[in-house]
Amino acid sequence: MNRINQKLQADKKLLSIYFTAGYPQLTDTVSIIQNLEKSGIDMVEIGLPFSDPLADGPTIQASSTQALKNGMTTETLFNQLKDIRKTVSIPLIIMGYFNPILQFGVEAFCKKCQEVGIDGLIIPDLPVDVYNDNYKTIFEKYSLVNVFLITPQTSEKRIQFIDSISNGFIYMVSSASVTGSQTGFGNKQLAYFKRIETMKLKSPQIIGFGISTNETFNQAIKYAKGAIIGSAFIKHLKHEGVSNIDRFVKQIRP
């Protein structure tokens, strides 16, 4: 069974952390993942930096720009991760835009993911229909979970379709804004969380965007299997580097 599915079956609420590969320094990728696992994180999303990150707010955009300046490439990331499974056992997901994956070659990329021990992919700009028609069989061939995003604007019909072809969890974007642009959840977002909860989807949901504190983490996990933190962790890396990761995690989940 895929590590993501194993983790989803655990009788606990999950905390997933996103960071940009190659940031703050090009060679920090592996030590960040190792430190996150030691800190008790359940899953890690490794951001593949891209020059035009449409869904990302200023914090993650800046980290992507810096990572690219540092020399991060798809090939470099795979080289960095080649021995990751000797020291890390939690699920690892690559989150990135479709263009670099297409340039690398979709099947070649998926094969490389399987070789280094990546469990899943999140590709925000790959339409679910295009995935289902053209790439689903490739992902399945290499035992990769593909994680789809839904937002408050996603229609019920679309959500049902996404749920029907999902083989992991659904990434529930808390608002239509970019990452890192909000603090806390308002009534509209809580109503959206409740609406999805009542749909009784087969796929667990993990909420992302707008989670940066213990309070917002606890709000999110009332309605979902877990929560994802990105921008707040990138800010931590900016100010403290790879040290004190444990302290950051304890602020979110004491």
Secondary structure, DSSP 8 states (H G I E B T S, - for coil): --HHHHHHTSSS-EEEEEEETT-SSGGGHHHHHHHHHHTT-SEEEEE---S--TT--HHHHHHHHHHHHHT--HHHHHHHHTTGGGT--S-EEEE--HHHHHHH-HHHHHHHHHHHT--EEE-TTS-HHHIIIIIHHHHHHTT-EEE-EE-TTS-HHHHHHHHHH-SS-EEEESSSS-TT---S--HHHHHHHHHHHHT--SS-EEEESS--SHHHHHHHHTTSSEEEE-HHHHHHHHHHTTTTHHHHHHHH--
